[in-house]
Amino acid sequence: MSELTPYLCVRDARRAIEWYAAALDAEVVLEPIVMDDGRVGHVELAVGGARWMMSDEFDSAGVAAPDPGRGAAVSLHLTVADVDAVCARVVAAGVVLDRGPEDSPPAGRVAVFRDPFGHRWFLNQVAG
């Protein structure tokens, strides 16, 4: 079986871990690996089993966070049980929603936002 796991780069991984935990109810499933210079070289988070990896920027490896002055090249699609509840936490964490929450048949209830680290998220609550 194949699996595709996003690997995000952010400008401040410690702050990102805290933000994702508060706004998305993310759990750290692999504790941060901290490099000699103090940057987070690797950490893994999950929301309800949906997992992603993350690190700080590393110029030497060609790993950079998104440019906030540009549009997002990738959207992360996250299925959640309650889009409205997640949106409330995201807004409480200081983010303005780009779209929704709204019903969008046949997809279900959806919302879109860009997190403080430049990553675009598409939330989906499957109609049921």
N, C-alpha and C positions, 0 to 999 in steps of 0.2 A: 504494500500500500504506500502511496506517495503522500507527502505532507508538505505544505508550504507555510513557513513561519516567517512573518515579517521581522526584520532586524532594523530597529529605529536608531537614529543618531540624534542626540539632543545636545544643546549647549550647556546644560546643567543637569546631569543624570540624577543627582540626589534630590533636587527640587522636583524633577519630573516624577520620580518614584512617589514622592509625597502627593503630588497633584493627581496622578492616576489613581492612587489609593483613595483619595478623598472624592474625586469627581466620578470615577468609573467603578469604584469599589474593587479595584485591582488588588491582587495579592502578590507578594514577592514569592515566587516558587523556586528560584535559585538566587541565593544571596549575592550581593554585588561582589565582584572580583575587583579589588582596588589595586591600581598600578602603583609603582614606586613614587610617581609624581602626584599621587592623590586622586587622579581621575578614575572614574568607573570604566573599567575595560569591558565588563560584561555583567549583565543582570537579566533575569527572566521574570516576567510578570504574566498574570492570567486574570481573566474575567470569566467566571463560570466555565473554566476549561479552555477558553480561547486564549492561546498563549502568544506572547511576542518576546523578542529579545531586544536589548537596548544597550547603548554605550554612550559615553561622552565623545566629543569630536577628537579625531586623531589625524592631523595633517599628514603625518608620516605614512599612514595607511590609506590615505585618500578618502577618509570617512568624515563627512561634514553634515551638519544639521541643515534643514531646509532654509532657504533664503526667504525671510518674511516679506520681502518686496516682490516676490513672484508668486504665481499661482501654484497650487499643489500639483505635483507630478503623479502622485498616487493617493488614492483614498482607501482608508481602512474600513471595511464593512464589518460591523459588529452586531450580531443578533443578541438582543437582550429580552428579558421577560417583561419589562415595563419601561418603554421609551420615555414616558412623561417623568417618571421618577429619576431616571438617569439625567434627563435634561435639567431637572430642577437642581441636581447636584452640580452639573456642569456650569450652569448659570451662577449658582452660589459660589463656585470656585473662580468666578471672574470672567467667564467667556460669554460672548454674545453668539447666539445661534445664527447660522446662515440660513437655515430652513427648518420649519416645523417647531414643535412636533405637529404632525398632520397625518391624516389618513390618506393613503396612496394605494388604492386598489390596483392590482391584486397583491401588491407587496405587503400591505399591512400598514402599521403606524411607523412613520419614519421621521428622522431629524438629521441635520447635518451641522457640524461645527468644526472649527479649526482650533486645536488646543494651543496653549501658550508657547509651545515648542515648534509650531509650524506644521504639524501633521493634521491632515483633514480626515475626519471620522464621519462615517455614514451609519447611523443607528437604525436598526430595523427590529420591530416587534411583529412577528409573523401573525397574520390574521388567524383567528381561531375561533 
